[in-house]
Amino acid sequence: MMNEFSGALTSPREAPPSPLARGEGKALHAIATLFLSILFLILPALAAHAMDIQSVTSPKGVTAWLVEDYSVPVVAVRFVFGGGSTQDPVGKEGLANLMTGLFDEGAGPLDSEAFQIKLDAGAEMSFDATRDGIYGSMRMLAEQRDEAFDLLRLAVNEPRFDQAPIDRIRAQVLSGIIANENDPDTVAQNRWARAVYGDHPYSRSDQGTRQSIAAITQADLEALHKAVFARGGLHVAVVGAIDAETLKKKLDMVFGDLPPNQAIAPVADIEPRLAQHIEVNYDLPQTSLQLAWPGVKRKSADFFPAALMNEILGGGTFTSRLFQEVREKRGLAYSVNSSLVNQDHADALIVTTGTRSDRAAETLGIVRDVVKRLAQDGPTEAELAATKKYLIGAYAISNLDSSSAIAATLVELQLDDLGIDYMQRRTGYINAVTLDQVKAAAKKLLTAEPTIMVVGPPLAGAGKG
Amino acid sequence: MTSRTEWLRPTLLATSLALFMTDPVLADNAVLPDTVPAEFKVTDFLLDNGMEVVVIPDHRAPIVTHMVWYKIGSADEPPGKSGIAHFFEHLMFKATAHHEAGEFDRAVSDIGGSNNAFTSYDYTAFHETVAPSDLELMMSFEADRMRNLILTDDVIKTERDVILEERRSRIDNNPQAVLDEEVDATLWQNQPYRIPVIGWMQEMEQLNRTDAVAFYNKYYRPNNVVLIVAGDVQPETVKALAEKTYGKVARGPDLPPRVRPVEPEQNTRRTVTLSDARVSVPSFSTQWVVPSYHTAKPGEAEALDLLAEILGGGNRSRLYQALVIKQGIASSAGAYFQGTMLDDTNFTVYGAPRGDAKLADVEAAVDAEVARIASDGVTPDELEKAKDRYVRSMIFARDKQDSMANIYGSTLATGGNVQDVQQWPDRIRKVTTDEVKAVAARYLVLARSTTGYLLPQQQAGN
């Protein structure tokens, strides 16, 4: 009875937020998994109160951002090492992903079983790989803090990569790869990644292929761990019931003995290839449409003008132009939205929608028309003013609603090099954006010929009547 | 808690079940332990018009979660009108006598808030997360649309197209969802949980203005509402604001008790099979009808919760250890119990093979673990660890405001009360190994079960 409703039993007007959408303009997952929308939300009150973020540096030189808070007896830890699945050697795609499944499968003197029994006493640990980084998270009861940090130290420094867990986790990953081989969405996203990124590492599957994961050895895992887990590529955030002095000791214990520098392969920047038409034909009642335009770098001066433009086009509110034109006025779709996707080496503006197959051509036409009008005329002064208020206001609600969420946000701020006082400055950046800047951003990004992918029955002949 | 993220369609049984597994069993079983200081005390009161209000303090950030829970869900729909509860949830975002369509959404957006709604079998909830200074504005919008909605045929027609598209997206494009829908209709022979929340396509297509207005007038009344306010607010303030806004809405006629058809005795083992070209790895799930927290005898639902956790609640569970780790035949295996329901509910076990193992091997191994727990029971150590995991997850859930709001809202909308939530940890602590064994033996009987198989195309007819 204490359960929250089950996901299966509810039927929301709109979907629950993707757990992947966090951070600002930072896609934690790759463009291949584009069904995520990046939300830009900050609450004025919090921005004004300015959450007290301390920068804590340990004697051995490990730095973490800390928000000390004792209202709930919990500590949340989040960290990232730069260099994710792009570091998978050719022919061993899926290596980083497989590695992240093995950190709680034995470390130091503890085998898989012993490690998990200890972990079960008071903490949760998880690792995951994106294209650009390997993330770790731990959530622990304050009273179990010492034991939990000790397990984290073992996992980070001395993962065992024993053969039995390697084979078991590999078999689970393989099962997932096979299970998706005939899934239209997976097939389509793989086609999309190859079309948009060519032979850049971003075109490869994070999970790997049947052949590539079979080729991975214990030595490969050890080599990747050694190359990536170094202090040079590390960012850490901690939130909850712990003080700075105690945290310094824990930071040294967990991260202090890692090598100083990473040994990761450089990855080239890439412009997503546009002006393509991709059809992935399946006999489905609903057609998925996905369109890509150029994006904008997170550090670019154009970032906030572009972010406001994206919000007006199809961002996180029920009032966006795409939502109004496609859903509210015509009932052509349940979901339609746009997002700015920022990865370390590629940026894009992506629109996605699902629409009844016999009217897919009509929906595509309306999406393109909405985009064309925004590119030509830009938004109105009133739209811009309202969208600024929204972007300024909703950050906290989206990004700071639990200790784990705050820790995740602080790691993204570090990765983007935005500064520890960014939350106070953010409102000023948004308010400073002019209508002309947003118009220029719309013109610059949206006049390009997009890459369009259609997943469903052939578009030609559909929806023409 | 926010808008507009694309719905992620689980394409794997393992994926969808992983959600079930972590959601209902562990993630949000939050209540306040007895040791919680007074400033976290939950307050509960009634307005004169019969509307119930619950205030959950959380002063860590200047945010408040405001949720209006109507005690009306898809299982309350009139025959032949499936989907009306969810359709009506959509219609609540249209124009009222005082606000044009979209004005509420714009107001929320303007203050940087988030808003949304959801519908389930037993309730429909509307929610906003905003700064505390905007709470009154949210209340006035919600109080307005409780009674002043203006529904035209044009509005109905366009929004009906949206829900039909929602059905195609959630169900018809997804073989797992198509199977689940028909498994539910087979597990439940008489109880309304047999009908999907989204509705049957041919009935959804016929929903009209007359149906919507009748539904609105009957159920959207203050005396059918539980209001949950969680966040940086004082109970006295919430009370004053609620009286000023919701308090002005007239009480509606008393609603009849929510007494629905119940299941007849089940005497058969039922199976449902879907073969689909999009499926490459087969999977299965077996379900039983069991009592919910609202229908169970004292202690039984708590025992079922612990049984689900020990049998299949995560990596330390029996099913995972036996099938995934020791025997190495499954890529996933687990169990879950959905206890927060007004009527009897379901208990589910599931699995999918890996490597050269066959689905039949996995199913046989799951059945063997179920039989073993029913005949031999659980160990005191397993039970203690499962209880500890619940206690831990409660503390973790206190870290997230809307988790607390959802727990109180769903409990109160399914026949429970504030004390039920608060005393739940104590009741969990009291469950004995004998009680867990007893519910396993009583309910998990294969001869009275319903199994769904999702198979690749080439296995059709085998």
Boltz contact constraints between the chains, C-beta under 6 A:
constraints:
  - contact:
      token1: [A, 1]
      token2: [B, 293]
      max_distance: 6.0
  - contact:
      token1: [A, 1]
      token2: [B, 339]
      max_distance: 6.0
  - contact:
      token1: [A, 1]
      token2: [B, 340]
      max_distance: 6.0
  - contact:
      token1: [A, 1]
      token2: [B, 411]
      max_distance: 6.0
  - contact:
      token1: [A, 1]
      token2: [B, 416]
      max_distance: 6.0
  - contact:
      token1: [A, 2]
      token2: [B, 29]
      max_distance: 6.0
  - contact:
      token1: [A, 2]
      token2: [B, 31]
      max_distance: 6.0
  - contact:
      token1: [A, 2]
      token2: [B, 407]
      max_distance: 6.0
  - contact:
      token1: [A, 2]
      token2: [B, 424]
      max_distance: 6.0
  - contact:
      token1: [A, 3]
      token2: [B, 24]
      max_distance: 6.0
  - contact:
      token1: [A, 3]
      token2: [B, 339]
      max_distance: 6.0
  - contact:
      token1: [A, 3]
      token2: [B, 340]
      max_distance: 6.0
  - contact:
      token1: [A, 4]
      token2: [B, 28]
      max_distance: 6.0
  - contact:
      token1: [A, 4]
      token2: [B, 406]
      max_distance: 6.0
  - contact:
      token1: [A, 4]
      token2: [B, 407]
      max_distance: 6.0
  - contact:
      token1: [A, 5]
      token2: [B, 120]
      max_distance: 6.0
  - contact:
      token1: [A, 5]
      token2: [B, 410]
      max_distance: 6.0
  - contact:
      token1: [A, 6]
      token2: [B, 23]
      max_distance: 6.0
  - contact:
      token1: [A, 6]
      token2: [B, 24]
      max_distance: 6.0
  - contact:
      token1: [A, 6]
      token2: [B, 338]
      max_distance: 6.0
  - contact:
      token1: [A, 7]
      token2: [B, 19]
      max_distance: 6.0
  - contact:
      token1: [A, 7]
      token2: [B, 23]
      max_distance: 6.0
  - contact:
      token1: [A, 9]
      token2: [B, 120]
      max_distance: 6.0
  - contact:
      token1: [A, 10]
      token2: [B, 118]
      max_distance: 6.0
  - contact:
      token1: [A, 10]
      token2: [B, 120]
      max_distance: 6.0
  - contact:
      token1: [A, 11]
      token2: [B, 86]
      max_distance: 6.0
  - contact:
      token1: [A, 11]
      token2: [B, 119]
      max_distance: 6.0
  - contact:
      token1: [A, 11]
      token2: [B, 197]
      max_distance: 6.0
  - contact:
      token1: [A, 11]
      token2: [B, 198]
      max_distance: 6.0
  - contact:
      token1: [A, 12]
      token2: [B, 118]
      max_distance: 6.0
  - contact:
      token1: [A, 13]
      token2: [B, 89]
      max_distance: 6.0
  - contact:
      token1: [A, 13]
      token2: [B, 90]
      max_distance: 6.0
  - contact:
      token1: [A, 13]
      token2: [B, 117]
      max_distance: 6.0
  - contact:
      token1: [A, 14]
      token2: [B, 3]
      max_distance: 6.0
  - contact:
      token1: [A, 14]
      token2: [B, 4]
      max_distance: 6.0
  - contact:
      token1: [A, 14]
      token2: [B, 116]
      max_distance: 6.0
  - contact:
      token1: [A, 15]
      token2: [B, 5]
      max_distance: 6.0
  - contact:
      token1: [A, 15]
      token2: [B, 7]
      max_distance: 6.0
  - contact:
      token1: [A, 17]
      token2: [B, 2]
      max_distance: 6.0
  - contact:
      token1: [A, 17]
      token2: [B, 5]
      max_distance: 6.0
  - contact:
      token1: [A, 18]
      token2: [B, 5]
      max_distance: 6.0
  - contact:
      token1: [A, 21]
      token2: [B, 5]
      max_distance: 6.0
  - contact:
      token1: [A, 35]
      token2: [B, 6]
      max_distance: 6.0
  - contact:
      token1: [A, 35]
      token2: [B, 8]
      max_distance: 6.0
  - contact:
      token1: [A, 37]
      token2: [B, 5]
      max_distance: 6.0
  - contact:
      token1: [A, 43]
      token2: [B, 112]
      max_distance: 6.0
  - contact:
      token1: [A, 43]
      token2: [B, 131]
      max_distance: 6.0
  - contact:
      token1: [A, 45]
      token2: [B, 62]
      max_distance: 6.0
  - contact:
      token1: [A, 45]
      token2: [B, 131]
      max_distance: 6.0
  - contact:
      token1: [A, 71]
      token2: [B, 60]
      max_distance: 6.0
  - contact:
      token1: [A, 72]
      token2: [B, 398]
      max_distance: 6.0
  - contact:
      token1: [A, 72]
      token2: [B, 399]
      max_distance: 6.0
  - contact:
      token1: [A, 74]
      token2: [B, 399]
      max_distance: 6.0
  - contact:
      token1: [A, 120]
      token2: [B, 316]
      max_distance: 6.0
  - contact:
      token1: [A, 171]
      token2: [B, 354]
      max_distance: 6.0
  - contact:
      token1: [A, 171]
      token2: [B, 355]
      max_distance: 6.0
  - contact:
      token1: [A, 172]
      token2: [B, 331]
      max_distance: 6.0
  - contact:
      token1: [A, 175]
      token2: [B, 281]
      max_distance: 6.0
  - contact:
      token1: [A, 175]
      token2: [B, 331]
      max_distance: 6.0
  - contact:
      token1: [A, 175]
      token2: [B, 354]
      max_distance: 6.0
  - contact:
      token1: [A, 178]
      token2: [B, 280]
      max_distance: 6.0
  - contact:
      token1: [A, 178]
      token2: [B, 281]
      max_distance: 6.0
  - contact:
      token1: [A, 179]
      token2: [B, 12]
      max_distance: 6.0
  - contact:
      token1: [A, 179]
      token2: [B, 280]
      max_distance: 6.0
  - contact:
      token1: [A, 179]
      token2: [B, 281]
      max_distance: 6.0
  - contact:
      token1: [A, 181]
      token2: [B, 280]
      max_distance: 6.0
  - contact:
      token1: [A, 182]
      token2: [B, 278]
      max_distance: 6.0
  - contact:
      token1: [A, 182]
      token2: [B, 280]
      max_distance: 6.0
  - contact:
      token1: [A, 183]
      token2: [B, 11]
      max_distance: 6.0
  - contact:
      token1: [A, 183]
      token2: [B, 278]
      max_distance: 6.0
  - contact:
      token1: [A, 284]
      token2: [B, 173]
      max_distance: 6.0
  - contact:
      token1: [A, 285]
      token2: [B, 168]
      max_distance: 6.0
  - contact:
      token1: [A, 285]
      token2: [B, 172]
      max_distance: 6.0
  - contact:
      token1: [A, 286]
      token2: [B, 168]
      max_distance: 6.0
  - contact:
      token1: [A, 286]
      token2: [B, 169]
      max_distance: 6.0
  - contact:
      token1: [A, 286]
      token2: [B, 173]
      max_distance: 6.0
  - contact:
      token1: [A, 316]
      token2: [B, 3]
      max_distance: 6.0
  - contact:
      token1: [A, 316]
      token2: [B, 4]
      max_distance: 6.0
  - contact:
      token1: [A, 317]
      token2: [B, 109]
      max_distance: 6.0
  - contact:
      token1: [A, 318]
      token2: [B, 3]
      max_distance: 6.0
  - contact:
      token1: [A, 318]
      token2: [B, 105]
      max_distance: 6.0
  - contact:
      token1: [A, 319]
      token2: [B, 105]
      max_distance: 6.0
  - contact:
      token1: [A, 319]
      token2: [B, 106]
      max_distance: 6.0
  - contact:
      token1: [A, 319]
      token2: [B, 109]
      max_distance: 6.0
  - contact:
      token1: [A, 327]
      token2: [B, 162]
      max_distance: 6.0
  - contact:
      token1: [A, 331]
      token2: [B, 158]
      max_distance: 6.0
  - contact:
      token1: [A, 331]
      token2: [B, 161]
      max_distance: 6.0
  - contact:
      token1: [A, 331]
      token2: [B, 162]
      max_distance: 6.0
  - contact:
      token1: [A, 333]
      token2: [B, 165]
      max_distance: 6.0
  - contact:
      token1: [A, 334]
      token2: [B, 162]
      max_distance: 6.0
  - contact:
      token1: [A, 334]
      token2: [B, 165]
      max_distance: 6.0
  - contact:
      token1: [A, 334]
      token2: [B, 166]
      max_distance: 6.0
  - contact:
      token1: [A, 334]
      token2: [B, 169]
      max_distance: 6.0
  - contact:
      token1: [A, 335]
      token2: [B, 6]
      max_distance: 6.0
  - contact:
      token1: [A, 337]
      token2: [B, 4]
      max_distance: 6.0
  - contact:
      token1: [A, 352]
      token2: [B, 6]
      max_distance: 6.0
  - contact:
      token1: [A, 354]
      token2: [B, 169]
      max_distance: 6.0
  - contact:
      token1: [A, 356]
      token2: [B, 165]
      max_distance: 6.0
  - contact:
      token1: [A, 386]
      token2: [B, 110]
      max_distance: 6.0
  - contact:
      token1: [A, 389]
      token2: [B, 110]
      max_distance: 6.0
  - contact:
      token1: [A, 390]
      token2: [B, 109]
      max_distance: 6.0
  - contact:
      token1: [A, 390]
      token2: [B, 112]
      max_distance: 6.0
  - contact:
      token1: [A, 392]
      token2: [B, 112]
      max_distance: 6.0
  - contact:
      token1: [A, 393]
      token2: [B, 111]
      max_distance: 6.0
  - contact:
      token1: [A, 393]
      token2: [B, 112]
      max_distance: 6.0
  - contact:
      token1: [A, 394]
      token2: [B, 112]
      max_distance: 6.0
  - contact:
      token1: [A, 397]
      token2: [B, 114]
      max_distance: 6.0
  - contact:
      token1: [A, 397]
      token2: [B, 129]
      max_distance: 6.0
  - contact:
      token1: [A, 398]
      token2: [B, 2]
      max_distance: 6.0
  - contact:
      token1: [A, 402]
      token2: [B, 399]
      max_distance: 6.0
  - contact:
      token1: [A, 402]
      token2: [B, 400]
      max_distance: 6.0
  - contact:
      token1: [A, 403]
      token2: [B, 399]
      max_distance: 6.0
